């Protein structure tokens, strides 16, 4: 089958995953083009859903929704739609057909044409040489005009001069060509070596449950994949393993606590991971962190108890990596910076491997084969670096990361080692990239319809384990009277009003000041975008690029625009979709509140990689620190009094001399945020109780029960609450195979 063909006036190039018309090219997912190709091969015939699924997704279990998304992508690229159906026609309960002319392209002619274009200068030189040679020797040796004996004396002399001149020109051209070739060879030797081009083929799902899975890794022999599995139904998390040969699954733990990423010992006998639990007596942090180990071989027979290696009550630890059977590398954060440490199990002590005095470590990976760490860091200049460090802490190399346009300027990246020399790999969601030790990023051609994360290569290097899936949440409205009087565990679903529902995530709903609109973020178009609804219909007003993430949005006081924190940058968007990005020196991690009249905003920013809670003047970029405590959420009331929740989930308010702890709200803080309306704080505690606290009257009361699946309380007016509730959360373990 040819890799190039025409569908009507559209030129399809499978080698480039492109569809072109009138010199305008668009890149599509390989699976979508595979669907189009199979329909083209059966032009005019009805091809069933099952046939297309079997042909395009061989050996992979997918739903018809996946096929429908590919059809939608093709129709959009072809200028078709579901109603007119000029190119692709839907046959109800049967399948699809391609209803236009198909012309298959001769790939050999295409290759020759490309060769002529690429070597245009060389061909011109060769043409000139050939003309000179023909002019001297001729095609017919017996013709009178070219025979020396038939020429007049001056003609012979002129011919001799012409021949000498031609030879001179030939020598000159030969010298020029030689110089060009030497220059080209020299350039090739001096030019940086291009990284190998990764090409991935099949994506195979390994798990298919109603649970949420994460953090997949391979055992050292490559036979097992170990991952987390969280059950929404029972609210528990456990470690599981899957035998890739027999497809048998094993639950490894019998505990129900939360775990972080995990690592195998060098011999594959043990697993190490970090367990985070509430501290019995919190002092500087609410969570305590324990480094735990597990006997892997015993756990394959039955779930095993955990062995505690060490506990951190005043610092955070994460991402353990077993260096050998006695030493484990960890990231530790004691104040506001992360450092890489080496913990000795036998000595029960640690030492610093690597740290940055005026910056911080973002992420690291460890290569057992090379005995090297790869760290992504932020330095004092605010730029991102890739640093290679030996196990004894020696800096092997340090290079600034050069981000392409596909990756936002302030986006953190989390690269892991690959089987290719001096090359790492990472995902931003639906896009995959490689990162060289010199800081060069290259995009891997892998358009996906679902985000993937945590790419980790198999020991053999022929595939990698990834986590794929989506999080689905809905926006609901509920009145305060409903919560106070009628909302019970059995009647929740009947009393909630779902304002926005799709099969993707909706969140952050906020009321328009003085209007009837509600703004919210949604992933229904494939990316996180800003939408507005009037209760009758919704429309998208932002157009951010692929793999965008939004952390915070606020209405202007006049209700005519929104300030949105997208990809760590502030963008103001009006209701007609006009937008402008505010030039800020620092990345904005989270936007809490915007005062459009005073041109200030409460937010988290990152300075030299360190998170700071600030009030920023958007006119002159002046920064005022809120305080030196880590802040998880903050806002101001109508009188300008600052209310914030610290990292210990304690409520504070600003005072004349110093900030005051709101003791009436002890044990009421949670990760579900809070809102302030007319001098009253509203929040949801860990027991899913909605409460209120009147600041002036110092009056606290429990209003009623909130839904058990609530994620966030996002806004309130006089009578209604807006909340985000979890509808569905499903992530699965899969393997992505390299093309052979």
N, C-alpha and C positions, 0 to 999 in steps of 0.2 A: 504494500500500500504506500502511496506517495505521502510525504510529510507536508505537502503543499497542495492546495486546491482552492477552487472558487465556489462560493455559494452565492449565486446571483452576482452582484457587483462587489461582494466581499471576498478578499483574499485571506485564506486561512494558512498560517505557518505554524505547524505543530512543533517544529524545532525551537521556535522562540515563544511559544504559547501566546501568539498574537493573532488578532483579527484586524484587517486594514481595509479602509475605504477612503478614496480621495486623499491619499497620503496621511490619513489620520489613523494611528495604530492604538490598539487597546490590548493590554495583557489580561488574559483570563486564566482561571484555574485549569490545570491540566485535565482534571476530571470532567469539567464542563465541556472542554474541547473534545474530549474522548466521546462524550455523549453526542455532540454534534457530528463527529466523524462517523459514528455507527449509524446515525440517522442518514447521513449522506450516502453511505454505502448501501442503504436500503431506501433510496429516494422514492417518495410516492407510496411507500408501504407503511402500514401501521406496525410499529415496533412496541411490544408490550413492556410494561414496567419491569416485569421480572427479567425479561431478556436484557434490557438496558442495565439493570442492577448487576446481573450476572456477568455481563460483558465488561463493564467499566470498573466495578468494584469486586473483582475476582477474589474469593477467599476472605472477604471482609463483610461482616454483618452490618448493614445500614438500613435505615428506614426509607420509605418513599418520600419523606420530607426532604431528605438529602438530594434525591433525584429532582424533586420539584424546585429546590433552590438552584440547581444547575440549569434547569430549563429557564428559570427566571433571569439568571445571569446572561444566558444566550440571547433571550428575547430583548433584553435591554441593550446588549451590544449590537444586535441586528436592527435596532429601531423598531422592533416588533412589540406587541403587548398581548395581554391575555384575551382581549376582546376582538381585535382585528385579525390576528394570527395569519399574517401574510407568509411568513417563513415556516414557523413550527406550529402545527395544528394539534390541538388536544382532541383525542377521541375518548369520550367519557367511558370510564371503567375498562378501557382497552389499552391505551398507550398514546404514543405520539408519532407524527409523521413529518417529514421535511417536504414542503410543497414548493420547491423552486429548482431551477437548473443547477446541476453540479458539474464542474469541469475539473478533472484531475490534472495536476501540473507535472511536467517532465522534470524531475529533480536534476538530471544530468545537465540539461540546458541551463537551468538556473545556476548550477555550480559554475559552468563555463562563463556565463555572463558575469557572475560575481568576480571570477578570476581576472577577466579583462578589466573590470572597473578598478580592482585593487592594484593591478600592475600597469596602469595607464602610462606612467612615465617610462617604465622599463620597455614597454612595447614601442613607444615613440622613438627611443634610442635605437632599438633593434631595427625598426623600419628604416631609419636614416642610413644605418650601416648597410642594410640589404640593397637600398637604392644605389649607393655608391658602387657596390660590388657588381651589380647588374650593368651599371653604366660603363664599367671598365671592360669586363669580360664578355658581356652580351649573352643572349640565349642561343644565338645561331653562329657557331664558329666558322661556317663556310660562307657567310654573307660577305659580299664585296666591301661593304662599308666598314666592316670590322677587321678585314684582312690587311696586315701591314704592307704587303707587296702591292696592293691596289690603291694605296693612299699616295697623295702628292707628298713631296718632301716636307713642306710646312705642316701638312696634316699629320705626318708621322711624328714631327717634332712636338706638335700640339698634343697628340695622343700620349706621347711620352710624358709631357709635362702634366697632362691630366691624370695619368696613372700615378706619377710621383705625388701629385697633390692629394689624390684619393688615399694613397697609402699613409700620407701624413695625417689626413683626417681620421683614418682608421686607428692609427696609433694614439692620437689625441683622445678619441672616444674610448679606447681601451683603458687609457690612464684614468679618465674620468670615472668609468665604471669601476675600476679598481679602487679608486678613492672612496666612491660611494659604498662599495662592499666592505672596505676596511672600517669606514665610519659606522656602518650598520653593525658590524661584528663588535666594534668597540663599545657602541651604545648598549648592545645586548649584554656585554660582560659587566658594564657599569650599572645598568638599570637594576632596580630592586627586583628580586625574584618574586613572581606572582604566586599567590597562594593557590593550592589546588582547588578546582571547582567541584564543590560537593553537589551531588545530584541524588535526590531521594525519590523512591518509587512508591512502594506500598505502605499504607498505614493500617496496622492490624490491631483491633481492640482485644485486650486480654481479659478485661473484666466487664461485666454487664449486670450491675445490681442497682438498687434504689439508694445506695449510699454514696458518700462523697469520699473519694480517695485522693491521696497526695503523696509527694516525696518518694517516688519510686527509685530504687537503686538495684544494681545487680550484685549477686554474690561473686566472690573472686573467681570462681570457676565458670561463671556465667549461666549456671543452671537455674538459679532461683532469682525471682524479683521480690523484694521486700518493700512494703508500702504501708501507709496509714489507711485505715478505713473508719470513717465516722458515720454513725447511724443517726439520722435526724429523728427517727421514731423513738429511739431510746436515749438519745443524747449522750452516747458513749463513743469512745475512740479506742482502737486497738491496733496493734501491729499485726500484719498478715504477710504471708509468703505464698508465692505461686510457683509451682514446678513447671517450667516452660516445656518440659518434655511430656509429662503426663497430664498437664493442665489441672492438677490437684491443688487445692488451696488449704492453707494451714493458719489457724489463729495462733499467734505466738505469745500473746500476753493475756493475763487474766485480770489486769487492772483496768480501771475505767477513767484514768486521768488523761491529761493532754500531753502529747509528746511533740518534740521538735524533729528536725532531720536526724538521720541515723547513719551509721557507718559500720562496715565489717572490719574485724581484725584481719591482720595480714594472712593468717592461716584459715580464715573463714569460719572459725569456731564460735566467735562472740560478736554481738552487736553492741554498739554504744549509742546513746541518745540522751537528750536533755528533757527532763520532766519539769514542768512548771506547775506549781500549786500555790494556793493561798498561804502566806506566812501565818503561823500561829500567833506571833507577836510582831506585826509589821513595824519597822522603825524608819527605814529610808525607802522602802519599796513594798508594795502590796503583795507581789509575787515572790516566792522563793524558787530557786533553780537548782535542780539536782542532776548531776551526771550519773546516769544509770547504765548498767550492762546486763546482758541477757545471754544465756547459753543457747546458741542457735540450734545445735543438733538436738538437744533435749526438747526444745520448743517445737520441733517438727513432729514430735510424738504426742505432746500435750502442752497446753499453755503453761508458761513458767513464771514463777515469782521473779521480781527484779532485784538486782544487787546494787546498792548505792555505793558509788565511788567517792563522791564529794558533794557538799551542799554550799550554795552561795546565797547568803541572806542580805548582803549589802551591795551586790553587783549582779549584772546579768551575764549569762553565758549562752552561747548558741553555736550551732554547726560543728559538732565534734567530727574529727577525722582521725581515724586510727593510723598512726605512723608506723608502729610495729606493735608487738604484743604487750608492750609495757608503757608506751607513750601515746598520748592522744593530744592532738592539736585542737584548740578552741578559740573562738572569738570571745573576748571578755570586755565588758563595759562597766567601769567602776564610777566614772563621773559622767562626762559627756562625749567621750571618745572611745572608739573600739580599738583594741589591740589584739594581736595574735599571740597566744601563749602555748606552751608545751607543758602538759600535765603528766607527771610520772605516777603511774598507778602504784608501783611498789614503794616509792618514797613518799607518796601522798604530798607532793609539793609541785609547784609550778614555777616556770620562769618565762620571761617575755622573749618571744622569737623576733617579733617585728612590730614597731609602732611608728606613728607619724606625730611629731610634736606639735605641728601647726596644721593639722588636718585630721582625717580619720579614714579608717578602713571601711569600705562598703560591703565587700564580699570576698570570699576566697575559695579556691579549690586546691586539691592536692593530688599530684601524680605519683603513684607508687613506683611506676616504671622509671621516671626520671629523678625522683627524689626532690621535687621542686614544688613550691607554692606559686600559684598565680593569684594576685590580689588586684582588685579594682579599688582605687583610692581617690580621695579628694585632697588636694594640697592647698597651701595658703593662698595661691592665686585663683582658687575657685574652680580650677579645671580638673577633669577626670584623667586618671593615669592607670596604665596596666603595668604592674611591677612583678618581676619574677624574683623569687627569694629562695635561697637554699634552706635546708632544714636547720642549719646552724645560725640562721639569721642574716647571712650575707646577701646583699642586694646584687643580683646578677644583672638585671637591666631594669630601666624605668623609662617609659615613653608616654607622652600625652596621647590620649585616645582621640582620633579624628572621626567624629560622628558624621555620617551621611545625612542627607535631608530627610530620609525616612524615619530617623530617630530624633525625637525632640531634644533640644539643647541640654536640658537638665535631667533627662531620663536616666535613672539608675539602670545599669546592666549587670547581669549575673552570669558570667561565662564559666563554663566547665571545660576541662581538658578533652581533646579529641585524639583519635589515633594518628592524626597527621602532625608532622613535626612543626613545632612553633606555632600551633594553631589551636584556638579555643572556639567554642560554639555557644550561642545563647539565643533565647527567644524573647520577643517583645509582645507575644500574643499570637497573632496570625502571621507573623513574619519571623524568619529564621536568619541568623547572621553568623559569620565567622569573625574572629578577632585575632590578629597576629600579635606576636610578642612586641612588635614595633608600633602597635596602636592602630593598625589599619583595619577597617571594618569592610567586609564584603557581604553583599546580600545573597542568600541562597534562594533559588527559585522554588518557592513552596507556598503558593497561595492556598489558604485553608478557609473553610467555612466555619470552623470552630477554633478558639484559641488553644494553644498548647503551652505547657510550661515545664520547667525542670528537665531539660534534655540532658540525659546521662548516657554515654556510650557503653555498649557491651564490651567486655574484655577483648573479644575478637575484632572489634571495630567495624562490623558489617551492619550494625543497627544501633538504635538508641531507644531507651525507655522514656516516654513522655507522659504527661498528665493532660488529658483533654476534657473539655466539657464547659458548661455554663452555669451561672448562678441566676436564678429567676426570682425576682421580688416584685411585689405589687404595691400600689399606693392606695391607701384606704382613708376614708373620712369617718369619724365617729363623733357624736355629740357628747359633751360633758355629762348631760343628763342620762344618756344611755349607759355610760360607764358607771355612774353613781347609782342608778336604779335598776337597770335591766340586764346589763352585760354580765353573764356568768359563763362558766366554762362550757356549758351545754348550749348556750344561746349565742355564742360569739359570732358564728358564721352568719346567722340570720340578721344580726344587728349591724354588722359592718357594711359600709357602702364602698365598694371597690370603684375608685375613680378612673384608674388606668391599669390595664391588664394586657400583657402580651406574653410571648414565650421567652422573652429576655428580661433583663433587670430594669426596673423603674425605681427611682429613689429621689430623695432630697426635694420633695414637693413643698412649695412655699406660696402663700397667698399674695396676690398683687395688692399693694397699698392703694386704697380707694377705688378698687376695681373688682371685676368678677373673674379675672383670669387666675390660673394656677400654673406656675412654672415648675418643671421637674426635669431630671435627666433620665435618658432612656437609651438602651442598646438595641432597640427594635430595628433600627436601620443597619445594624452590623457594627456600629461604633457608638461610643458614648457621645450623645449629642444633647443639646438643650431643646426641650419641647415646651409648648404652652397649650393649655386646654381651657375652653370656656364652659365645659360640662357637656357640650353637644358634639364636639369634635376636637382633634388635636392637630398641631402642625409643628414641624421642625424649623427652628430659627437659627441653628448653628450648623456649620459645615467643617468640622474639624477632621484631620486626616486619620488614617488607619492606626489602630492601637492607641487611640487617645484615652486618657483617663482624666476624670473631673473630680476634684476634691473641693467642693464648696461653690455656692452661687448665691447671690443676694440681689434683691430688687433695689432700684433707685427709689428715692422717696416719692417721686412723682409717678412711679409705676410704668414708666415708658421705656426702661432699659434694665438690663441685668449685668452685674459684674460676675464673671465666671473664672474660676481657677482651673484652667485646662492645660495639662502638660507642664505644670509648675510655672505658668505664666498667666497674668491677668488680662482678660479680654472683655471689653464692654460691648454688649450686643443689644441693639434696639429691636423693637417688635417687627420691623421690616427686614430683619436679618443683616442690616449694616453693622459692621463691627470695627473696632480698633484695638490693637494690642498695646498695653501700657509698657513703656520701656523701664524695666526695673533691673537693678544690678544683681539682685539675689533671687534664687529660685523660691517660689511660694509653695510650700508643702501643703498647707490647708488654709482656706479662707473661712473665717468664723463669721464676721459681720462687716458690713459696708455702710458708712455714713456718707451718702452722696452729697449732702449739703455742706459738711465740713471737709469733705475730700480726704477722709481717713478710713482705715480698715484695720480690723483686728485679724491677725493671721500668724501662722507658723512660717518662718523663713529659715533658710539654711545658709549659715555663714561659715565658710571654710569647712563645710561638711557637718557643722554642728547645728542642731535644731534650736531655734530661738523663738520665744513667744513675744510678739511685738505689736505695737500700734504704729502703722506706717502712714506718713503723710504722702498722699498720692500726687501732690503738686510739686513738692521739692525733694521727695524721697527721704525725708528726715525720719529716723527710727527712734522710737521710745520703747525700751524694754518693759514688758508688763511686770515681770519679776524674775528672780533667778530660779524659781521652781519650775519643773516641767509641767506644762499645762496640756490637758487633754481636750478641753472645750471651753470657750469663752464668749461672752457677749456683754453688752451694756444695756441698762434699762433706760426708760424715757428721760431720767434725770442725769444720765451720763455716768451712773455708778457702775463700775466694772464688777461682773460676777464671773467667776471661773471655777473649773473643776481641775484639781491637780492630779498628778500621777498616782496618788494614794486614794483617788476618788473621794476627796474631801472638798466641800464647797467653801469658797472664800469670796469676800467682797472688799472693794477698796475702801480705805478709811482716810482720815485726815492726816495721820502720821504713818500708820502702817496698815497693811491688809489685815482684815479680821476673819477668823475662822467662824463659819456659821454652824455652831454646835448643834442646833436643832435638826440639822440635816446629816448628822452622823449616821453612817450605814445606809444612806439613801442614794448615794452616788452609784453610777453604773456606766457601762459603755454605750448606753442607749441615748446619750446626749440629754439636753434640757433646753427649754425655751422660756423667755421672760415676756410677760404681757401685762400691762397696766400695774406694774409694781409687784407682780406675783410670779414666782418661779414654778414651773411645772416640770416634773420629771418622772421617770419610771425606774424603780429599784430592781435589785436582782431577784426579788420575789414576784416580779411582774405586777406590781401595784403602782397605779398612777397616783401621784401625790401633788400637793400644792403647798407653797410657803409664801405668805404675805410678808414682804420685807419690812414695811413700816410697822405693821401690827405684831410682827414676830409670831405669826400664827401658822402652825403646821397641821395638815390633815391628810388622811388617806381618802382619796376620792372613790376608788374602786379598782376592779381587776382589769388589766389590759390583756390583749390577746397574747397567748403563750409563744406565738411565733413572731412577735414584734422584733424588728431589728433596731429601728430608730424612731424617736419622736422628732418630727421635723418642723412643725409650725402649729400655731394656734391663733384663732381669732376669738371673738366674744363667746361663741357657742360651739365651735367645731375644732377638733384636733385632726392634724394630718400625720399619718404614720406610714412607715415602710414595714411591710410584713413579708416574711419568707414564704414563697409559694413552692419553690422547688430548688434543690441544690444537688447537682449530680456531676461528679467528675470521675473519670475512668482512667485506668492504666492502659496504655497502648504502646506498641512498638513501631518505630518508623525505620524502614529498611532503606539502605543505600542502593541506588541503581547499579546493576551489574554491567 
